C-alpha cells in the first residue's frame, strides 16, 4: 500500500480503510506524526454502541486497537458481527479471524459462545494455535452452559489453552460442577508438580493428615475422556505426543466459590498451590466463621512453605470483625489484601480493640477493607502499626477512630494512596490537617465522607484544608465527590493560587450540588490562577442544567485548562465536536 502520500490526504484516507489496511499503514502514518488511535476509537464505538466517552481525551488514553480487534474476534468466532462499517469491507471471515486472533490476550467464554467447539476442528487448528500462544487470561463465565455444546470438545480446548498454551490467569463464575473444578485445580503445582509434593508441615499429600486422609488420586479422579492425554490422542492432528502433555500453572484465580468448595476442594488444594500469585474468592452467600477458619488455616500452611508465591488475596462477604488480623497473622508476606466484611449485628463487638502480636514486620503494601455493617477501624488498627511498607489503603463503610490518622503518620510513612469512602470524617478535622502536613500522598480520595456536615461556615474547614493540600507536593489526584461542597467549590479553586500551587492533574468534584453560578465563579478563578498542568475535572451528577447558559459560559472558560467530564457529553458529540485526527 502506498504510504508516500501528503499528510492531509493520509488523514482523509484513514477513516475509510478496513482494519487490514489500517493496521498495515499504522507505522508509516506514525512517522508522519499521524496517530490512528481516534480511528480505532471510532470503530470501538461502532462495535459497542452502549459505550459513552465522558472526556475528550478518552480516545488517546487507551489501546483502542487492541480492544477493537479482541472484541471483533469474539464477535465473529462466537456470536455475530455487523458488517455495516467500512472497516470490515472486502474482508472474509477467515481473514478477519486470522488478523484479530493475534491480538487476543483475554479469551472470554460464556453462554453465547455457541461455536466454541469449532476450535477443536482441523480447519481452525491455526486459530487455536495462535490462541495458545497469545492468550494469558481465560474467563469462564458459565462452564456448565459451555459443556452443553460438547463437554469433550470444550475440555480439549481448555486443555490446549491451559497446558500447552500461555494461560496463567483464570476467572471462574457461576459455580461449575465439582469434577471440572478438580480438573482445573490439578494445575496447582505446575510442570514440576507431577509427582507428589510435600505440605509445609512435612507430610506428603497422600499421607494420613487428618482432613487430607482421603487419597489424592481418588479426590482428583476424572472420567477417562477428561484426561489431557486421552483428549490429545483423540484429536490426532495435534502434534504433541499424547504421553508427554505438559501440565500448566494457574498463577492467578478469580473464583466464585461456594461453601462446600471452601471446605473441600479449595482448602485441600491451597496448601500445595505454591505457584499461585493471586487469589480472589467471591461468593453470593455469607462466609461464616467456620468456613473462614478453614480457609485461614489452609493459607497458614501455604505460607509456611518456603516456595509460597501468593502475594495478592481478596475475599468477599466474610462474617466477623477480626479477619483482617487473622489473615495477616497467617500470611505475613502477603503484599495485597482485600476483604469485604459483613459484621454481625452485635454492636458491642464492632468497636473492640483487637490485639496483634507480630514478631516480624508485615510485608503488606496494599490493604482494602469494605464493611457493610457496624465495624470500627479499631478492629485492624494494630495491624497498620506493623505495616511500615504500606503504600495504599482503601476503607469503605468503617467507623473512624481518633487514633487513625496518628497511626498513619507514625507507622505508614510510605503511604501514597488513601481512599476513604462512606467514612464519617465530620469530627476529625483536627486529625486530618496535621496528617496531611507530613504525608507523601499521590492520590487522596475522600468520597461521601460528610466533610462539611458539622461546619457552620464551610470556609472554616475548607481554607486550612486547601492550604494543607497545597503543601503535599506529591499529590496528583484528589477526589471530593459526594461531600455537599456546593458553594464551597469556590474555595477549592484556591488549590491553584499563591506561591506554591497544587500540582494535581485529576480533580473529582462530582455529586456535590454545585450550581451553574458557583461553577462559573470556580472557572473564573481557574482562569486567573491557571493549573500548573492540564487538569482532568469531573463535574458529573451536579445540577448544572438548571441554567444552561451559565453552565456553557463556565465550561467554555474551563476547556482551555481542563479535560471535563460531564453528564451530557455523549460519545457522538465528544468525538465529532471535540476530537480531531492527530
N, C-alpha and C positions, 0 to 999 in steps of 0.2 A: 504493500500500500504506500502511495507517495506521501511523504511527510515534509517535503520541501515547499510547503505552502505558506503564504503570508499568515501572520498571526491572526489577523482579523478574519480571514477566510476559514482558518482552522477552528476558531471559536464558533463560527456559524455552523460548521460541519458537525462538530461533536454531538449535539443533541439528536442528530439524525442517524448516527451509526448504530449498528447492532452490537451486542455485547462482545462478539468475537473481534470485530474491528476496533471497538473502543478499548479493549484490552491490549491489542497489538500496537495501537498508536499512543498509548499512555506514556511510555518512556520518552518518545520523541517529543510529545507535547510538553512534557516537564522541562526538557532542555530549552524550550522557548518561553518558559515561565508560565505555562498554562496548566492548571490543575483540572483533573476530571472528577474531583470529589462531588461537585454540585450535580453533575450529570448522573453519577451513581445514586446520589441522594434523591433525585427526581424519580429514578427507576424504583428505588425503595418505596417512595410514596405511592407509586402505582401498584406495587406488589402488596403493600399493606395500607389500604385506604383508611384505616382507623387511626393511623399514626398522625400525631399533631406536633409540629415544632413550636416550642414556646420561645425560642431565642433565635435571633437572626444569625448567630454564629454556629448553630447546631450542625449544619452540613459539613463544617470544616473541622469538627472535633471528633469525628468517629470514622472508622474504617467502613465506609458505606459500600465499597466494592465487595469486601468480604461478606458483609451482611446480605447483600443482594444475591450473590452467587450461591451462598449457602442456602438461602431461602428458596431460590429457583430450583436447586437440586431436590429439596424436599417436596416441593410442589409437583415437579414433573415426575419424580420417582414414585411418590406415594399417593398423591391426590390428583390434581389437575392444575393447569396453568392457562390463564387467558393470554391470547396472542394479539392483544389489541395494540400494543406499542411497537414502535419501530425497532426497539432494542432486541426483539426476537425475530425480526423479519429475515426470511431466506435462511433459516436455521432449522435443521431437522432435530427431532427429539434426541437421537443418538449423539449428535454433535454438541447439543446443549448439555447432556449428561456428561460427556467426556470432558468438557471445559469446566463445568461447575464442580464436579466431584473433587477436583484438585484443591478446592477452597473450603471443603467441609472439614471443620475441626470438631464441631459438636453435632452428633447424629441423634436426632430425636425420633423415637418410635412410639406411636400412640395408637389409639383406637382407629384412626383414619389411615394408618399405614397398611392398607389392604394388599398392596403389591410387594410387600417385603420379601415374599418367597421367591420372587423373580431373581433376587440377588444370588440365589443358590444355583441358578441355571448356568450352563456353559456359556451362553451368549453374553451374559453380564459378568463373566469372570474378571475382565479388566476393570470394571467398575468396583467390584468387591475388593480387588487387589489394591486399587487406589484408596479405598476407604480404610483398608488395613494399615496403609502407610500414613494417611493423614489424620484420621480421627483419633483424638486424645480423650474425648469425653463422650460418654454414652448415656442418653436419657431414656429410661424405660418407664413410660408413664402409665402403662396398663399391660403388664406381661400376659395376664390371663386372656385378655382380648386378642393379643397378638397370636397366642397359641391356637386360637380358633381358625387361623389361616393355615395352620400346618405346624404342629409342635416340633417335629423332627427338623424341618427346614429352618425354623426360627432358631432352634438351638445350634444348628450348624453355623448359621450366620453369626450368632453371638460368640460361638467358639472361635471362629476365624478372627473376629474383631478383638476379643479379649486375650486369646492365647497366641495367635500368630500376628496380631496387629499391635498398635501403639496405644490402645485404650488403657488409661491408668485411673480415670475418674468415672464413677458410675453414680447416676441419680436414679433412685428407685421409688416409684409411687404406687399407690393402691396395692396394698399387701399382696404379693404373689403367693402361689401355693408353696408349701414348705419344701417340697422336693427341689423346686427350682432355686429357692433361697439357699439350700445346702449346696446345690451345684455351683451357684455363683460364689458363695463364700469359701469354696475349696481353693480359691485363688488368694487365700490369706497368707500363704507362705512364699509364693513365687517360685521361680525355677529351682532355687536352692532347697526348697522345702518338700521335694517329692518323697523324701524319707521322713521318718518320724523326728520331730524336733522336741526339745525339752521345754517344760514350763520353767518359769523363773524360780520356782521352789525346788527344782531339781528332779521332779517327777516327769516321766515321759507321758505323752498324751494318751497312751493306751494302758498305762499302769493304773492300779487302783488309787483313785484320788478323790474319794468322796463323790461329789456330784458329777465327776467325769468318768466314773467307773464304766459306763456303757461303752463298748468298743467303738473306736473311731470309724472303723470300716463299716460298721452297721449304721452309725449315725449319718455317714456321708454316702451311703449306698445309693446308687442311681439305677434306673432302668437301663438295660443293655443299650437301647437306642440313644441314651443320653451321654454315654461315654465319648469323650472327644475323639479317641482313636477309632471308634466304630463309625462315628459321623464322618470323619475324614476319609476312611477307607471306602465308605459307601459312595461318596462323591469322588470318583476315581480321577476326574480331570484336574484335581488339585494336587500339587506337586509334592507336598510334604509327606514323607513316609508315615504310614499310619501308626507305627510303633515308636515314632520319635516326635510326637506332638509336644510342643513346649507347654508349660503352664504359666499363664500370665500373672501379673501382680496388680491387684487393686490397691492403689495407694490413697484414693480418696473415695469415700462412700457417703452419699447423701440419701438417707433411708427413712421411709415412712414405716415406722415399726409398730408392732402390736405387743400386748402384754406377754403373750406366750413366747414371742420371738426373743424378748429380752431375757426371759427366764430359761430359754432353751438354746436356740442357735447362737445368738449374739454373745451371751455370757460364756458359752463353751469355746467359741472360736477366738474371742477377743484376746485372751492371754497369750496366744501364739501369733497374733497378727502383727509381726514386727515390721512389716513393710508399710503399714498404714500410717499415712501422714495426717489425714483429715477425716474426721468422723462427725457427721451431722445426723442426729436422730430426731425425727419428728413424730408426733402422734396426735390423733384427734381425741384421745382419751387422757385422763389424768394418770401420770406415772406415780404410783403410790410409794410409800416409804419402802415396802418390801422389794419392789422391782428396782427402785433406785439403789438400794443397798447391795443387791446382786450385781448391778452394773458397776457400782463403785468398787466392789471387791474384785471384779474382773479387770477393771482399769488398774487397780493397785498391783495385781500380779503382772500385768503387761509392763508397767513402768519399773518393776523390779528386774526386768530383763535388760541387760546392757545394750541389746540390739534394738530396743524400742525406738520407733521413729515418729510416734504420734505427737504432733505439735499444736493441732487445731481441733478443738472439741466443742460441739454445740448440741444441747439437749433442750427440747421444748416440753411444756406442760408438766412440770415437775411439782409435786406437792411437798411442802415443807419450807422451813426457814433456814436450815443450816447446810444446804447442799453446796453452796459456793465454797464454804470451808472444807467440807468432806471431800469434794472433788479435788481441791487444790492440795489437800493432805496426801491424797492417793497419787496425784500426778504433779509432783514438784517441778518437773522440767517442761511442763506444758507452756506454750508460748501464747496461745489464744484460747479463751474460754467464753462461751456464750450460753446463758441459761435463761429460759423463760419460766418463771416460778408462779405457781398459783397457791399462795399461802392458805393454810386452814383459817377458819373464821375466828379462832381463838385470839382475841385482841390482847390477852395477857402475854402471849408468846412473841408477838411480832416485833416488839421493841427490845427484847432481851439481848444483852451483850453476849457474843459467842467467843469463847477462848480459842486462841490459835497459837499453839506452841510449835514452832518450826525451827529446827536447829540450823537449817541452811536457808539462804536467801532464795526466794522463788525466782524462776526464770520468766515469769509471766510478763508479756508485753501488751496484750490487749484483753480487756475484760468488758463484757456486756451482760447486764442483768436487767431483765424486764419483769416487773411484778404486776400481776393483775388483781392484787388484793392488798390488805394492810401488811406492809413489810418495811422495816426500818433499815436504813443504811448501816445501823449498828451491827446488824447480823453478820456483815462481812467486812466491816471496817478494820478489824485486826489483820486480815489478810493483806490489806493495802499497805500496812506498815512493813510487810516483808517483801513487797513487790517493788523494789527500788528501780527496776528496769521498765516499769510500766510506761508506755507511750500513748495508749489510747484507752479511754474509759467512757462507756456509754451506759447510762442509767435511765430507766423508764418506770415511772409509777412508784418509786420508793419514797419513804418518808425521810426527810432530811434530819441531820444532827448538827449541833453547833461545832462538833469536832471534825466534820467532814473536810472543810476547806483547809483547816490547820494540818490535818493529816496529809492532804495532797501536797501542801507546801513543804512539809518536813520530810516526807517519805518518798515522794514521787517527783523528783526534780526534773526528770526527763519527759514528763507528760506533754504531749504535743496536740492531742485531740481530746477535748472534753465535750461530751454530748449529753445534756440533761433534758429529758422530755417528760412532761406531766409530773414535774417535781416542784413543789411549792417553795419558792425562794423569797416570799414576801417578808419573812422575818430574819433574813440572813444577809442583808445589805452590808453590815459591818464586817462580815467574814469574807464576802466576795471581793471587796476593794483591795485589802492587803494581799489576798491571794494573787490577784492579777498583777500586782506590783512586781512580784518576783518570778512570774511564770514565763515559760518559753513556748506558750501555746501557738500553734499554727492554725488551728481550727477550733472555734468556740461556738457551740450551739446551745442556746437556752430557749427551747421551744415549749410553749404553754407552761411557763414557769411562774405565772402570776407576779411578775417582777414589780408591777406598779399597783397591786391591789390594795396596799395599805398606805399609799402615798397621797397625802392631802394635796401636795403640789408636786407634780411629776418631775419638775426641774431639780428638786432637792436630791433626787437619786440620779437622774439621768446625766446631769452635768459632771459630777465626780466619776460616774461610771464611764462616760465617754472619755474623760481625761485619763482614767486608768487604762482603758483600752488603747489609747494612743501611745501609752508607754510600753505596750507589748509590741516591740519592733518586729517580732517574728510572725505576728498574726496575719493570716492571709484570707481567712474565711470567717464570717460572722453571721450567725442565724439568730434572729429575734422574733421568729414567727409566733403568732397566737399569744401576744402579750398585751393586747389592747393599747398599743402605743398611741394611736390616733394623732393628736396634735404634737405628741412627743417626738414624732418623726423629725421635726424641725431641729431638735437638739441633736439627733443622730447625725445630721449633716455636718455638725462641728467635728466629726471624726477627721475631716479632711482640711481643717483650718489650722492656723497657727504655725509655729516654727518646727513642730515635729508631727506632721500629719500622718495619719494611719496609712499603711501600705496594703490594706486589704484589697483583694481583687474580686471577692464574692460577698454580697450583702443580701440576706433574705429578710424582707420586711412583709412577707405575705400574711394574710389573715390578721390585720392589725387595725381595722376600722379607719383606715386612712382615707380622708375625703379629698376630692379634687383640689380644693383650695390649699389644703395642707401639703399635698404633693407638689403643687406649683411653688409654694414657698421653699420647700425642700430643694426643688430643681433650681430655683434662683440662687440659693446658697451654693449648690454644687457648681453652678456656672461661675460664681465668684472665686470659690476655693476649689479648683479642679482636682479630682483624684490623681494621685501620683501615677497610677496605671489604670488602663481601661477596666471598668467595673461591670461585673455581671450583677444585675439588680433584679430581684424577684419581687414583683408587686401584685402577684395573683391574689384573688379572693379578698380584695379590698373594694369598697363601694364606689369605685371611680366613675361608674356610668351615671351617677346622679347629676353630673354636669359635664357632658361630653366635650363641650367647647373648652372648658378649663383643663380638663384631662388632656385634650390634644395639645394645648399650649405647654403643659408640663412635660409631656413625652417628647415634644419637639426640642425642648431645652435639654433633655437628658440624653437624647440619641447620640450627640457628638462624643459623649464621655462614657456611655453605658450600653451594654447588651441587655435589653429589657425583656423580662418575662412577664406577660400579662395574660388576662383571661381571653381576650378577643383577637389575638393574632394567631389565626389558624394557619395550617401548613400552606394553603394556597396563597394567601396574601403575603405571608412571610417570604415564600420562595419567589413569587412573582415581583413583589414590590421592593424587597429589601436585600436581595442577593443577586449578584451578577457572577458570571463565569470568571474565575480568577485568571 
